[in-house]
Amino acid sequence: MNVFNGLLLLLVIVLYGYLILVRRELVFVSKRRSTINVAVPLFAIGALFLATHEATSLNDQIRGWLGALLIFSFFLDSKGLAKERIVTNAMDLKGVPYEEVNRVVLLANGKKTKLNFFRKGMRGPLLVFDAPVQEIVVFLAERLQEGTPIEVIVGEE
């Protein structure tokens, strides 16, 4: 194994460790788009195919397998509600602290709950949860600043 493959292996290990730690911190995990559930395996299978069929050396095969593991790391990429912040991207170390949230809008639509928040007059990304709206309201009421409005809109399926 050459130096580049060793560094790539170290990167994969650190990346997976970090993504697992972020995921464990989340109380409510947001659902991801279904296109990611289809695209990630296709790209990873493509990388594995190239690694096994087109590689001329063992180093190339190792590099292909590590590349496929990097692609599979998108499955661990999570966003949602943590105890101290809103995680909008797993690679954002700070997230959005609850103190900075000015307003929260929840749309209860059957079994899904959509959450949108506003900070500094700008809308944050939409988060979709499988949890009931009541649980999310209680969770947010305990963490948001006093007087932060939480609007609940009940929609139809």
N, C-alpha and C positions, 0 to 999 in steps of 0.2 A: 504494500500500500504506500503510495507516495504522499508527500506533505499536503497537497491539495485535498486529497481524499480524507486524510486525517482531520484537516480543518473543517471540511464539509460534514464529517461525522460528528465532530464536536458541535457544530452549528445545529445540526438536527437534534442532538440530545438536549442542548440548551433550549431550543425552540419548543420541543415537546414538553419539557419540564415547565417552562414558563406558561404555555397554553393550558396545561393541566392545572397549575396553580390559580390562574385567572378563572378558569371554569369552576373550580371548587369554591371560589369566593362568591360566586353568583347565587343569590337566593331564588330569583325568578329568571330563568333562561329564556331568551327570545327565540322564537322559531326562525329558521332560515328559509330562504326561497327554495322552491323545489328544483329550480334550474341548477343550483349548486350541487344538489344531491345526484344529479345526472352527469353534469359536466366534470366534476372532480374525478369520479372513477374512470371516465373515458380518457381523460388526460393522463391519469396515473397508469392505466393499462397501456396507453400509447408509449409512455416512458419506459415501462417494463419491457414491452415488445422490442423497442429500439435497443434497450440494454442487453437483452438476451440474444437478439438476432443480428444486430448490426455492429456490436462491440467486437473489437479485434483483440483486446487484451483484458486481463482480469481487472486492471484499474478502470477501464472503461465500463465494465459490467458493474463494478462497485459504485462508480459515479452514477450510473443509470438507476440502480436501486435506491441510492440516497436521494436522487432527484425525485423518484416516485414517492419516497417518504415525505419529502418537502411538499409535494402536491397533496398528499393525503392529510397534511397538517391543517388544511382548510376545513376539515371536518371538526377539528377541535376549536376552531376560531369561534368564539362565543361573544354575544353581547346580551345585556340584560340589566337587572337591578341587583346591585350588591348592597351590603349593609351601610356603606359610607358614600357611595357614588353610583351614578348611572354609567355603565360601561357601554359605550357606543362602538368601540372597536377594541379588540383584544390587544392590539399593539399600542394603544394609547395608555400610558402608565397612569396618568392622572384621572382620566375619565371626566365626568361632570359631577362635581360635589353637589349634594342636595341643597346647600346654602345658596348656590348660584341659580337655582331653578325659580322662575317667577310665576309660572302657571303650568298646570298639568291638565290635559284633556284625555279622558278615557272613553273609548267606544266599546260598549258591551254588545257583542254580536253573537248570540248563541253561546257556543263553548269557547270562542276566541275572545280575547280582550286586546284591543289596540290601544297603545299608549303613545301620546305625543306630548312633548314638553317644550316650554319656551324659556329661553335664557338670553338676557341682554337684548330683548326685543326680537330675537331670531328663533325660528322654529328648529328644534332638534330632529334627528331622524326618527321615523316611525318604528316602534317596537311592537311585535305581536307575541302574545303569550297564550298558553293553553289554560292558564289559571283563571278562576272566577274573578270577576271585577271586585267583589267584596274583599277578597284577600289582598288584592293589590292596593285598594283604597286604605285599608287598615295599615298595611306596610308603609305606604307613602305618608300617611297622616302622622306616623310616629317619627318620621325622618325629615320631612320638609320643615322649613321655618314656619313659625306661627303666622297665620294669616295668608299663607300661599293658597290660592284657590285651586281646588280640584274639581273639575267639571266632569260629570258622568253623563254620557249620552247613550241611551238604550236604543239599539238598532234592531232590525229584523234579520232573520237568517236568509 
